[in-house]
Amino acid sequence: MLAKLTFLGAARNVTGSCYLLESQDTRVLIDCGLYQERKYQGRNWQPFPFDPQSIDAVFLTHAHLDHCGLLPKLIREGYKGKIYCTQATAEIAQIILLDAAKLQEEDAAFKAKRHRKEGRRGPYPEIPLYTVEDAEAVEPHFSPVEYLSCIGINSNVEGCYYEAGHVLGAAVININIKQDGKNHRVIFSGDIGEPDRPIINDPAVFDEAEYIVIESTYGDRTHEEHENADIQKQLRDCINRTVSAGGNIIIPSFALERSQELLYHLNELFLRKEIPPLTVFLDSPMAARITEVFKRHAELFDKEMMQRLRQGNSCFSFENLRIVQSVEESKAINNIKESSIIIAGSGMVTGGRVKHHIVNNITRAESTVLFVGYQAEGTPGRILLDGAEEIRLLGQIHPVKVHIEKIDGFSAHADRDGLLDWLADIRVPPRCVFVSHGEEKAANSFAKLLNEKTGWTTKVPRYKETVKLV
């Protein structure tokens, strides 16, 4: 037996990515992610189905919480080794983990207080899953790896890093296992991005692999809207229409990649003078810190972005961009009379400063709330997008008069056709392609399609399922 692979997360769902690869006397984890879907959150509290001290290395694909969010717990429970990832991923992951820990502490304290008042207990312990101190303990374990380089764990196992085109620093990880004088290749896609996205490079492609673990977030659909979506045109028209009416443009946005991509498109519109030089507020402390990471890692940018930098036209420092840090600065935005663009978290209006900005504009028909990302069922963002006439925000019911708009075309994940294209350079059929990180319908659909088009063996693994790699 070459090795065995156990699927400890993202099996028939899209969060909690974690894979345990065991070969001879070597045990490595690929990702250690948090479950964010409500129906699976109880798994975050369960003991790891392995001894953390027995793990020789962690290979991290990128910094999203569903891939790195349980690292503080892993280390608290005994993991002593290194966490290999790109330098940008290490820096962003630390920001995101510290923020998650603060939210865990605040949420636990709030729930404990509420449950005491109601005389009951909740389904999970009224303590944080991990603390800020736990999150801070992760940083010394990060060990940077450059793209196109490999890290040997021992003489038999190494991990090699390649561009994933998903978010800054994201990687596809190729694990090489040497046995009986042969090299056996197992590729973990992490999250695969679409080609031709702003700022970052396209995903690397491969010509061979014995086994592939591939994501399938959009495995059952295509981003059809991209064919007709001119993001900058839609953004320009929305801004100009709102400015003509005398309103503000409020954009709920995720801190990693989406906010930076928005800045890119806005800067392009300013440079071409297609929108007036109104002030852009980036009112998200996390997005601001992550943007600083972008500034430090220009070596990861694509050709178009590098050309803008050489011309002195960085989208992270244009003249009318204001980075908002303090709560006082955020509140002061409401005193500004002229129209402005306010980018703030969270992306689905589930928390953060964007709630306050929406409340301050929600009765103004001249203002616009512009959505640029997926809005999950039941979130305030989805409620607004579905045309609610009133909504509860910050503890009060508000009539919705503000204009609601959505721009399609933003996606950090490859769709069904993009995933097929990513696999198209594989010359020899792999022994098996494991389809993960997708809802059951999406994963099954993509596995079936891939088998029909290529004849390759595909499998949609279940949670905690172990497969032998021959």
PAMAR-715838 format. One line per 5 residues: number of its first residue (from 1); their letters; for each residue x, y, z of N, C-alpha, C. Coordinates in steps of 0.2 Angstrom, whole numbers. Atoms other than C-alpha are relative to their C-alpha. Layout:
# PAMAR-715838
NUM) A) X:Y:Z:X:Y:Z:X:Y:Z; ... .
This chain:
# PAMAR-715838
1) MLAKL) 4:-6:0:0:0:0:4:6:0; -4:-6:0:7:17:-5:-2:5:6; 2:-4:-6:-3:27:8:-8:0:1; 8:-1:0:-21:31:14:-1:7:2; 3:-7:0:-31:46:14:-7:0:4 .
6) TFLGA) 7:-1:-3:-45:51:26:-2:7:0; 3:-7:1:-57:65:23:-4:2:6; 2:-2:-7:-60:74:39:-4:7:0; 4:-6:1:-69:89:32:-1:1:-8; 2:-2:7:-77:97:16:-2:-6:-4 .
11) ARNVT) 3:6:3:-84:80:12:-7:0:-1; 7:-1:2:-101:83:3:-2:6:4; 2:-7:-2:-101:101:10:6:4:-1; -5:-5:2:-91:117:8:5:3:5; -5:-3:-5:-82:120:24:3:-5:4 .
16) GSCYL) -3:5:-5:-71:112:37:6:-4:-4; -5:4:4:-57:107:24:5:-3:4; -5:3:-4:-46:94:32:1:-7:-3; -1:6:2:-37:79:25:6:-3:3; -5:4:-4:-26:66:34:3:-5:-5 .
21) LESQD) -3:5:5:-13:58:22:6:-4:4; -5:4:-4:-3:44:30:4:-5:-5; -5:4:5:12:35:21:5:-3:5; -5:4:-4:23:22:30:0:3:7; 0:-2:-7:28:31:46:-1:8:0 .
26) TRVLI) 1:-7:1:23:49:40:-8:2:0; 7:-2:0:6:58:44:0:7:-1; 1:-7:1:2:75:37:-7:2:-1; 7:-3:1:-13:86:37:1:5:-6; 1:-5:5:-18:96:22:-6:4:2 .
31) DCGLY) 5:-5:-3:-28:111:29:-3:-3:6; 3:2:-7:-37:111:46:-5:6:1; 4:-5:0:-52:121:43:-6:0:4; 6:-1:-5:-67:128:53:-6:-2:-4; 7:1:3:-85:122:49:-4:6:2 .
36) QERKY) 4:-6:-1:-95:137:46:-7:-1:-1; 7:2:1:-111:129:40:-4:-2:7; 3:1:-7:-123:129:55:-1:-7:2; 1:7:-1:-128:111:53:6:-4:2; -6:4:-1:-110:105:54:4:3:6 .
41) QGRNW) -4:-3:-5:-104:117:68:2:-4:6; -2:4:-5:-104:104:81:6:-4:-1; -6:4:1:-90:95:73:6:4:2; -5:-4:-3:-79:110:78:2:-2:7; -1:1:-7:-81:105:96:2:-7:1 .
46) QPFPF) -2:6:-1:-77:87:93:7:-1:1; -7:1:0:-60:80:98:2:-2:-7; -2:3:7:-49:77:82:0:-7:0; 0:8:1:-50:59:76:7:-2:-1; -7:2:1:-31:58:77:3:4:6 .
51) DPQSI) -4:-4:-5:-18:63:90:4:5:-3; -3:-5:3:-12:80:86:8:0:0; -7:1:0:5:76:92:3:-5:-5; -3:5:5:7:62:79:0:3:-7; -1:-3:6:6:74:65:7:3:-2 .
56) DAVFL) -6:-2:2:22:77:56:1:7:-3; 0:-7:3:17:93:46:-7:1:-2; 6:-2:3:3:103:41:1:4:-6; -1:-4:6:2:109:23:-7:4:-1; 6:-4:0:-10:124:22:-1:3:-7 .
61) THAHL) 1:-2:6:-18:129:5:-1:8:0; 1:-8:0:-24:147:9:-3:2:7; 1:-3:-7:-30:158:23:-8:1:1; 7:-1:-2:-49:157:22:-2:-5:6; 2:3:-7:-57:151:39:-2:-7:-1 .
66) DHCGL) 2:7:1:-64:135:31:6:-4:-2; -6:4:2:-46:130:27:5:0:6; -5:-1:-5:-36:137:42:-3:0:7; 3:-2:-6:-49:140:56:0:-4:6; -1:4:-6:-45:125:67:7:-1:2 .
71) LPKLI) -7:0:-2:-27:128:68:2:2:7; -1:-1:-7:-28:136:85:-1:-6:5; 2:6:-4:-37:121:92:5:-5:-1; -5:6:1:-24:109:84:6:1:4; -6:-2:-4:-10:118:92:-1:0:8 .
76) REGYK) 1:0:-7:-18:120:109:-1:-8:2; 0:7:-2:-21:101:109:6:-4:-2; -7:4:0:-3:96:106:4:0:-6; -4:0:6:3:99:88:6:4:1; -6:-3:-1:21:104:89:4:2:-7 .
81) GKIYC) -4:-1:6:26:105:71:-1:6:-4; 0:-6:4:27:117:57:-7:0:-5; 5:-1:5:13:124:46:2:3:-6; -3:-2:6:19:126:28:-5:3:-4; 4:-4:5:11:139:17:4:6:-3 .
86) TQATA) -4:-5:2:16:154:7:0:6:5; -1:-6:-5:22:170:16:-7:4:1; 6:-4:0:6:179:11:-6:-3:4; 5:3:-3:-5:166:17:1:0:8; -2:0:-7:4:165:34:-2:7:3 .
91) EIAQI) 2:-6:-3:1:184:36:-7:1:0; 7:-1:0:-17:184:31:-3:-5:5; 3:5:-5:-21:168:41:0:3:7; -1:-3:-7:-14:177:57:-5:5:1; 5:-6:-1:-26:192:54:-7:-3:1 .
96) ILLDA) 7:3:0:-41:181:51:-1:-4:6; 1:4:-6:-38:169:65:0:4:6; 1:-4:-6:-36:183:78:-7:3:0; 7:-3:0:-52:191:72:-5:-6:2; 5:5:-2:-61:174:73:0:-1:7 .
101) AKLQE) -1:2:-7:-54:171:90:-4:6:5; 4:-6:-4:-61:189:96:-7:-1:-1; 8:2:1:-78:184:89:-2:-6:4; 1:6:-4:-77:167:97:-1:3:8; 0:-2:-7:-74:176:114:-6:4:1 .
106) EDAAF) 6:-4:0:-87:189:111:-7:-4:0; 6:4:1:-100:177:105:-1:-5:6; 1:4:-6:-97:165:120:-2:4:6; 2:-4:-6:-99:179:133:-7:2:-1; 7:-2:2:-115:185:124:-5:-5:2 .
111) KAKRH) 4:6:-1:-122:168:124:-1:-2:7; 0:2:-7:-118:164:142:-5:5:4; 4:-5:-3:-126:181:147:-7:-1:-1; 7:1:2:-142:178:137:-3:-7:3; 2:6:-3:-143:160:143:-2:0:7 .
116) RKEGR) 1:-1:-7:-142:165:161:-6:3:1; 7:-4:0:-156:177:158:-6:-4:-1; 6:5:2:-167:164:150:0:-6:4; 0:6:-4:-162:151:162:1:-7:-3; -1:6:4:-156:138:150:7:0:-2 .
121) RGPYP) -7:1:2:-140:131:142:-1:-1:-8; 0:1:8:-136:131:123:3:-7:-2; -2:6:2:-131:116:113:8:-1:0; -7:0:0:-112:120:113:2:3:7; -3:-3:-6:-101:125:128:0:8:0 .
126) EIPLY) 1:-7:0:-103:143:133:7:3:1; -7:-3:0:-84:146:131:2:0:-7; -2:-1:7:-75:151:115:3:-7:-2; -4:6:3:-69:137:104:7:1:0; -7:-1:-2:-52:145:105:0:8:2 .
131) TVEDA) -1:-6:-2:-46:161:112:5:4:-4; -5:-4:3:-35:176:106:7:-3:1; -6:3:-1:-21:168:115:2:-6:-4; 0:6:4:-24:152:106:2:2:-7; -1:-2:7:-24:161:89:7:3:0 .
136) EAVEP) -6:-3:0:-8:170:94:6:-5:0; -5:5:0:1:154:97:1:-4:-6; -1:4:7:-1:148:79:6:3:-4; -5:-4:4:11:162:72:7:-4:0; -7:3:0:27:153:77:1:-6:-4 .
141) HFSPV) 0:6:4:22:138:68:0:1:-8; 0:-1:7:21:146:51:7:-1:-3; -7:1:3:35:141:39:-1:2:-7; 1:-2:7:35:150:22:3:-4:-5; -2:4:6:36:141:6:-2:5:-6 .
146) EYLSC) 1:-4:6:38:150:-11:-4:-5:-5; 3:3:5:28:145:-26:6:-4:-4; -5:4:4:37:132:-37:6:-3:4; -5:3:-4:47:125:-22:-3:-5:4; 2:5:-3:46:110:-12:3:-1:7 .
151) IGINS) -2:1:-7:47:106:7:0:-8:1; -1:7:-2:54:88:12:-2:-1:7; 2:2:-7:46:81:28:5:-5:2; -5:5:-1:58:67:27:2:-3:-7; -3:2:7:67:57:13:-6:-3:-4 .
156) NVEGC) 5:4:3:50:49:8:-6:5:-2; 6:-4:1:37:64:8:2:7:-1; -1:-7:1:38:81:1:-7:4:-2; 6:-4:2:25:95:-2:2:6:-5; -3:-5:5:27:107:-17:-6:5:-1 .
161) YYEAG) 5:-5:0:17:123:-19:0:4:-7; 2:-3:7:9:131:-35:-5:5:1; 5:-6:0:-2:146:-39:-7:-3:-1; 7:3:0:-20:142:-36:-5:5:-3; 4:-5:3:-27:159:-43:-7:1:4 .
166) HVLGA) 6:-1:-4:-40:160:-29:0:6:4; -2:-6:-4:-34:173:-16:7:1:0; -8:-1:-1:-17:181:-13:3:-6:4; -4:5:-4:-5:167:-8:-3:-7:0; 3:6:0:-17:153:-11:4:-5:-4 .
171) AVINI) -4:5:4:-9:137:-17:-3:-7:-1; 1:7:1:-12:120:-25:6:-4:3; -5:4:-3:-2:107:-15:1:-7:-3; -2:6:3:7:93:-24:4:-4:5; -4:4:-5:12:79:-11:3:-5:-4 .
176) NIKQD) -4:5:3:26:68:-18:2:-5:5; -1:5:-4:27:51:-10:5:-5:-3; -5:4:3:43:41:-14:0:-7:4; 0:7:-3:42:22:-12:2:-5:-6; -2:5:4:51:8:-20:4:3:-6 .
181) GKNHR) -3:-3:6:61:20:-31:-4:4:-4; 5:-4:4:46:28:-38:-3:6:3; 3:-6:-2:38:45:-36:-8:0:-1; 7:0:1:19:45:-33:-3:7:2; 2:-6:0:10:61:-35:-8:1:2 .
186) VIFSG) 7:-2:-2:-6:67:-25:-1:7:0; 2:-7:0:-13:84:-29:-6:2:4; 6:-3:-3:-24:94:-18:-1:7:-2; 1:-6:4:-32:108:-27:-1:6:5; 2:-5:-4:-37:118:-12:-6:3:-4 .
191) DIGEP) 5:-3:4:-49:131:-20:3:3:-6; -3:-2:6:-46:134:-38:-4:7:-3; 3:-6:2:-49:152:-45:-1:0:-8; 1:0:7:-54:157:-62:5:4:-3; -5:-3:4:-42:163:-75:-2:8:-1 .
196) DRPII) 2:-7:3:-41:182:-80:-3:4:6; 2:-5:-6:-45:189:-62:4:5:1; -5:-5:-1:-38:205:-57:5:-1:5; -5:0:-5:-22:207:-47:4:-6:0; -4:6:-1:-17:189:-45:1:-4:-6 .
201) NDPAV) -1:4:5:-10:176:-57:-5:-6:-1; 5:5:1:-20:162:-65:3:-7:3; -2:7:-4:-20:144:-57:5:-4:-5; -5:4:4:-5:133:-62:-4:-6:-2; 3:6:3:-10:117:-72:5:-5:1 .
206) FDEAE) -4:5:-1:-3:100:-71:-1:-5:-6; 1:5:6:1:86:-84:-1:-7:3; 0:7:-3:1:71:-72:-1:0:7; 1:2:-8:-5:64:-55:-3:-6:0; 3:6:-2:-9:48:-48:-7:1:3 .
211) YIVIE) 7:-2:-3:-23:55:-37:-1:7:0; 1:-7:0:-31:72:-37:-6:1:5; 5:-2:-4:-42:79:-23:-2:7:-2; 2:-6:4:-52:93:-32:-6:3:4; 6:-4:-3:-65:106:-25:-5:0:-5 .
216) STYGD) 6:0:4:-82:107:-32:-5:5:2; 5:-5:-2:-90:122:-25:-5:2:-5; 5:-1:6:-98:126:-42:0:-5:-5; -1:6:5:-96:109:-49:-6:-2:-4; 6:2:4:-114:108:-55:-3:6:-4 .
221) RTHEE) 2:-6:3:-115:125:-63:5:4:-3; -5:-4:3:-107:138:-74:-1:7:2; 2:-7:-2:-105:157:-70:-2:3:-7; 3:-3:6:-116:161:-85:0:7:0; 0:-7:-1:-117:178:-79:6:4:-3 .
226) HENAD) -6:-3:2:-99:181:-83:1:1:-7; 0:-1:7:-102:180:-101:-2:7:-2; 3:-6:1:-112:195:-101:2:6:5; -1:-5:-5:-105:204:-86:6:4:-1; -6:-5:0:-94:219:-88:-1:3:7 .
231) IQKQL) 1:-2:-7:-91:222:-70:1:8:1; -2:-7:0:-83:239:-73:-6:4:-2; 6:-4:3:-98:245:-84:-5:0:5; 6:0:-5:-111:239:-71:2:5:6; -2:-4:-5:-101:247:-57:0:8:-1 .
236) RDCIN) 0:-7:3:-99:264:-67:-7:2:0; 6:-2:1:-117:264:-71:-4:1:7; 3:-1:-7:-122:261:-52:2:6:3; -3:-6:-3:-111:274:-46:-2:7:-2; 2:-7:3:-115:288:-58:-8:1:1 .
241) RTVSA) 7:-1:-1:-134:285:-56:-1:2:7; 1:-2:-7:-133:286:-37:3:7:2; -3:-7:-1:-121:301:-37:-5:5:-3; 5:-5:3:-134:310:-49:-6:1:5; 5:0:-5:-147:306:-36:1:3:6 .
246) GGNII) -2:-3:-6:-137:313:-22:1:-5:6; 0:5:-5:-135:297:-13:7:-3:1; -6:4:-1:-121:285:-6:0:-7:-3; -1:7:2:-115:268:-12:3:-4:5; -2:4:-6:-114:256:2:1:-7:-3 .
251) IPSFA) -1:6:3:-105:240:-3:2:-5:5; -2:5:-5:-105:225:9:5:-4:-3; -5:3:4:-89:216:5:4:-4:5; -4:4:-4:-78:202:12:7:3:0; -6:-3:-2:-61:207:19:6:-2:-5 .
256) LERSQ) -6:3:4:-50:195:8:-2:-1:-7; 1:1:7:-49:197:-10:-6:4:-3; 5:-3:3:-66:204:-14:1:8:1; -1:-7:-1:-62:221:-6:5:3:-4; -5:-2:4:-46:222:-15:-1:0:-7 .
261) ELLYH) 3:1:7:-54:217:-31:-4:6:-2; 4:-6:1:-66:231:-29:4:7:-1; -5:-6:0:-52:244:-26:3:0:-7; -3:0:6:-44:238:-42:-5:3:-5; 5:-3:5:-60:241:-52:-2:7:0 .
266) LNELF) 2:-8:-1:-64:258:-44:6:4:-3; -6:-3:2:-46:263:-48:0:1:-7; 0:-1:7:-48:259:-66:-5:5:-3; 5:-5:2:-64:269:-67:2:7:1; -3:-7:-1:-55:284:-59:5:2:-5 .
271) LRKEI) -6:-2:5:-40:283:-71:-3:2:-6; 3:-2:7:-52:283:-86:-5:6:1; 4:-6:-1:-62:297:-78:-8:-2:-2; 7:2:1:-78:287:-80:-5:1:6; 4:-2:-5:-84:291:-63:3:6:4 .
276) PPLTV) -3:-6:-3:-82:307:-53:5:-2:6; -5:2:-5:-68:308:-40:-2:0:7; 3:1:-7:-79:304:-25:5:-4:5; -4:3:-5:-71:298:-9:-2:-7:1; 2:7:-2:-70:279:-6:3:-2:7 .
281) FLDSP) -2:2:-7:-70:273:12:1:-7:0; -1:7:-2:-63:256:16:-1:0:7; 1:0:-7:-71:254:32:-1:-7:3; 0:7:-3:-66:237:38:8:-1:2; -6:1:-3:-51:235:50:4:-6:-3 .
286) MAARI) -3:7:2:-48:217:44:2:1:-8; -1:-1:7:-49:222:25:6:5:0; -5:-4:0:-37:236:29:7:-3:1; -6:3:-2:-24:225:37:2:-5:-6; -1:5:5:-26:212:23:3:4:-6 .
291) TEVFK) -2:-4:6:-24:226:10:8:2:1; -7:-1:-2:-7:230:19:4:-6:-2; -3:6:3:-2:212:15:1:0:-7; -1:0:7:-6:214:-3:5:5:-2; -5:-5:1:5:230:-3:7:-3:1 .
296) RHAEL) -7:3:-1:20:219:4:1:-5:-5; -1:6:4:18:205:-9:-2:2:-7; 1:-2:7:18:214:-26:3:-6:-4; -3:5:4:29:199:-32:-6:-5:-2; 6:5:1:12:189:-32:-5:3:-5 .
301) FDKEM) 5:-3:5:3:201:-44:1:-2:-7; 0:2:7:-1:197:-62:3:6:-4; -4:-5:4:7:207:-77:-4:7:0; 4:-6:0:-8:220:-78:1:4:6; -1:-3:-6:-6:224:-60:7:3:1 .
306) MQRLR) -7:-2:-1:13:225:-60:1:7:-5; -1:-5:4:11:237:-75:-3:7:3; 3:-5:-3:-1:248:-65:5:3:5; -5:-2:-5:12:249:-51:6:4:-3; -6:-4:4:26:254:-63:-2:7:-2 .
311) QGNSC) 2:-7:2:15:268:-69:-2:4:6; 2:-4:-6:12:274:-51:-7:0:1; 7:0:-1:-6:269:-51:-3:-6:4; 3:6:-4:-9:257:-37:-7:1:2; 7:-1:-2:-27:253:-33:0:0:8 .
316) FSFEN) 0:0:-7:-21:252:-15:2:6:4; -2:-7:-3:-16:270:-13:-2:6:-4; 2:-6:4:-26:281:-25:-2:6:4; 0:-6:-4:-28:299:-20:-7:0:4; 7:-1:-3:-47:298:-15:-2:-6:5 .
321) LRIVQ) 1:5:-4:-45:282:-5:1:1:7; -1:-1:-7:-48:283:14:0:-6:4; 0:6:-4:-43:269:25:-3:1:7; 3:-1:-7:-54:269:41:2:-5:5; -2:5:-6:-48:262:57:-4:0:6 .
326) SVEES) 3:0:-6:-56:268:72:-8:1:-1; 8:-1:0:-75:268:77:-2:7:-1; 2:-8:1:-75:287:78:1:2:-7; -1:-1:7:-68:288:60:-6:-3:-4; 6:3:3:-82:276:55:-6:4:1 .
331) KAINN) 6:-4:-1:-96:286:63:0:7:-3; -1:-6:3:-89:302:56:-2:0:-7; 2:0:7:-93:296:38:-7:2:-1; 7:-2:0:-111:299:42:-1:7:0; 1:-8:0:-108:318:44:2:3:-7 .
336) IKESS) -3:-2:6:-101:319:26:-7:1:-5; 6:-2:4:-114:328:15:0:-3:-7; 0:2:7:-108:324:-3:1:-8:0; 0:7:2:-109:307:-11:6:-4:1; -7:4:-1:-96:293:-6:-2:-7:-1 .
341) IIIAG) 1:7:1:-93:275:-9:3:-3:7; -2:3:-6:-92:265:7:0:-8:0; -1:7:0:-84:247:7:1:-2:7; -1:2:-8:-87:238:24:-2:-7:0; 2:7:-1:-89:221:31:-6:0:5 .
346) SGMVT) -2:7:3:-97:209:33:-4:0:-7; 3:1:7:-101:203:15:-7:-2:0; 7:2:0:-118:196:20:-4:4:5; 3:-5:-5:-122:210:32:-2:-4:7; 1:3:-7:-121:198:47:3:3:6 .
351) GGRVK) -3:-3:-5:-111:209:57:5:6:-3; -4:-5:3:-98:223:56:-3:7:-1; 1:-7:1:-98:241:52:-5:1:-6; 4:-1:6:-108:239:36:-8:1:2; 7:-1:-2:-124:237:46:-2:7:2 .
356) HHIVN) 1:-7:-2:-122:254:53:-1:5:-6; 1:-4:6:-120:262:36:-6:-1:-4; 7:1:3:-135:253:29:-6:3:4; 6:-3:-5:-146:259:44:0:7:-2; 0:-8:2:-140:277:40:-2:2:-7 .
361) NITRA) 2:-1:7:-145:275:22:-6:-3:-2; 5:5:3:-159:263:22:-7:3:-1; 6:-4:2:-173:276:21:1:5:-5; -2:-5:5:-164:286:8:-1:-3:-7; 1:3:6:-171:281:-9:6:2:-5 .
366) ESTVL) -5:-3:4:-157:291:-17:7:-4:1; -6:4:-1:-143:279:-10:-1:-7:-2; 0:6:2:-139:262:-15:4:-5:4; -4:5:-2:-134:246:-7:2:-5:-5; -3:4:5:-123:236:-19:3:-6:2 .
371) FVGYQ) -3:6:-2:-120:218:-17:4:-3:-5; -5:2:5:-105:210:-25:2:-7:1; -2:6:-2:-105:193:-18:-6:-4:2; 6:4:-1:-116:178:-14:-3:1:7; 3:-1:-6:-129:180:-1:-4:-6:3 .
376) AEGTP) 2:6:-2:-133:165:9:-8:1:3; 7:0:-2:-151:160:13:-1:2:8; 2:-2:-7:-158:169:29:5:6:3; -4:-5:-2:-144:182:30:-3:7:-1; 3:-7:1:-149:201:31:2:2:-8 .
381) GRILL) -2:-2:7:-140:203:14:-5:-4:-5; 5:3:4:-151:190:6:-7:2:1; 7:-3:-1:-167:197:14:-1:7:-4; 1:-6:3:-163:214:7:0:-1:-8; -1:1:7:-158:207:-10:-7:-3:-3 .
386) DGAEE) 6:3:2:-175:197:-11:-6:5:0; 5:-5:1:-184:213:-10:-5:2:7; 4:-1:-7:-190:215:9:-2:7:0; 2:-7:-1:-200:230:13:2:3:6; -3:-2:-6:-193:231:30:5:-6:3 .
391) IRLLG) -5:4:-2:-179:223:39:3:2:8; -3:-1:-7:-172:221:57:7:0:0; -7:-1:0:-155:228:59:2:4:7; -2:-3:-6:-146:233:75:-6:1:5; 5:1:-5:-161:228:86:-6:4:-2 .
396) QIHPV) 6:-4:2:-174:239:76:-2:-2:-7; 3:2:6:-186:236:62:1:7:-4; -1:-6:5:-182:248:47:-4:-1:-6; 3:0:6:-192:252:32:5:0:-6; -5:0:5:-182:248:16:-2:5:-6 .
401) KVHIE) 1:-4:6:-182:263:4:6:1:-4; -6:0:3:-164:262:-1:0:-4:-6; -1:4:6:-160:256:-19:4:-6:1; -4:6:-1:-154:238:-19:2:-3:-7; -2:2:7:-143:232:-33:5:-6:1 .
406) KIDGF) -5:5:0:-131:217:-37:3:0:-6; -4:1:6:-117:215:-48:3:-8:0; -3:7:1:-113:197:-54:6:0:-4; -6:0:4:-97:192:-61:6:-1:5; -6:1:-5:-86:192:-45:-1:-7:3 .
411) SAHAD) 0:7:-3:-81:174:-40:7:-2:0; -7:3:-1:-65:167:-33:1:-7:-1; 0:8:1:-70:149:-37:-1:-1:-8; 2:2:6:-69:141:-54:-6:-3:0; 6:3:1:-85:135:-61:1:-7:-3 .
416) RDGLL) -1:7:3:-89:118:-68:5:-1:-6; -4:0:6:-81:122:-85:7:2:2; -7:-2:-2:-66:130:-76:3:-6:3; -3:5:-3:-63:115:-66:2:-6:-5; -1:4:6:-64:104:-82:6:2:-3 .
421) DWLAD) -6:-3:3:-51:116:-90:6:-1:4; -6:0:-4:-40:115:-75:3:-7:-1; -2:7:0:-39:96:-77:2:-2:-7; 0:2:7:-38:96:-96:7:-2:-2; -7:2:2:-18:95:-97:2:-7:3 .
426) IRVPP) -2:6:-3:-18:79:-87:0:-5:-6; -1:5:6:-11:66:-100:-2:-7:1; 1:7:-2:-12:50:-91:-6:0:5; 6:1:-5:-29:45:-82:3:-1:7; -2:1:-7:-26:47:-63:-4:-7:2 .
431) RCVFV) 3:5:-3:-30:32:-53:-7:1:3; 6:-3:-2:-44:42:-45:0:7:1; 1:-8:-1:-51:60:-44:-5:0:6; 5:-1:-5:-59:63:-27:-3:7:0; 4:-6:1:-72:76:-28:-2:3:7 .
436) SHGEE) 1:-2:-7:-73:86:-12:-2:8:0; 1:-7:-1:-77:104:-5:-6:2:-5; 6:-2:4:-94:105:-13:-6:-3:3; 6:3:-2:-112:102:-8:-1:-7:-3; 0:7:3:-117:84:-11:-3:0:-7 .
441) KAANS) 2:0:7:-127:88:-27:5:3:-4; -5:-3:4:-113:99:-34:6:-5:-1; -5:4:1:-100:86:-30:-1:-6:-4; 3:6:4:-110:71:-37:0:2:-7; 1:-2:7:-114:81:-52:7:0:-4 .
446) FAKLL) -6:0:3:-96:85:-56:4:-6:-1; -4:6:0:-89:68:-52:-3:-4:-6; 3:3:5:-102:61:-64:2:3:-7; -2:-4:6:-98:74:-78:7:-2:-2; -7:1:1:-79:71:-76:1:-7:-3 .
451) NEKTG) -1:7:2:-81:52:-78:-3:-1:-7; 3:1:7:-92:54:-93:4:3:-5; -4:-3:5:-81:66:-102:7:-3:-1; -7:2:0:-64:58:-98:1:-8:1; 0:7:-2:-68:40:-92:4:-1:6 .
456) WTTKV) -4:1:-6:-58:43:-77:-4:-2:6; 3:2:-6:-62:35:-60:-1:6:4; 1:-5:-4:-70:47:-49:-4:-2:7; 3:2:-6:-76:46:-31:-2:7:4; 2:-5:-5:-86:58:-19:0:-3:7 .
461) PRYKE) -1:3:-6:-80:53:-2:-5:3:6; 4:-2:-5:-90:54:14:4:2:6; -4:-2:-6:-85:62:31:3:-6:3; -5:5:-4:-71:52:40:1:-6:-4; -2:6:4:-70:40:25:7:-1:-1 .
466) TVKLV) -7:1:1:-53:32:23:1:-4:-7; -1:4:6:-47:26:6:7:-1:-1; -7:3:1:-31:16:2:2:3:-7; -3:-3:6:-20:24:-11:5:-6:-2; -4:6:2:-12:9:-21:6:2:-3 .
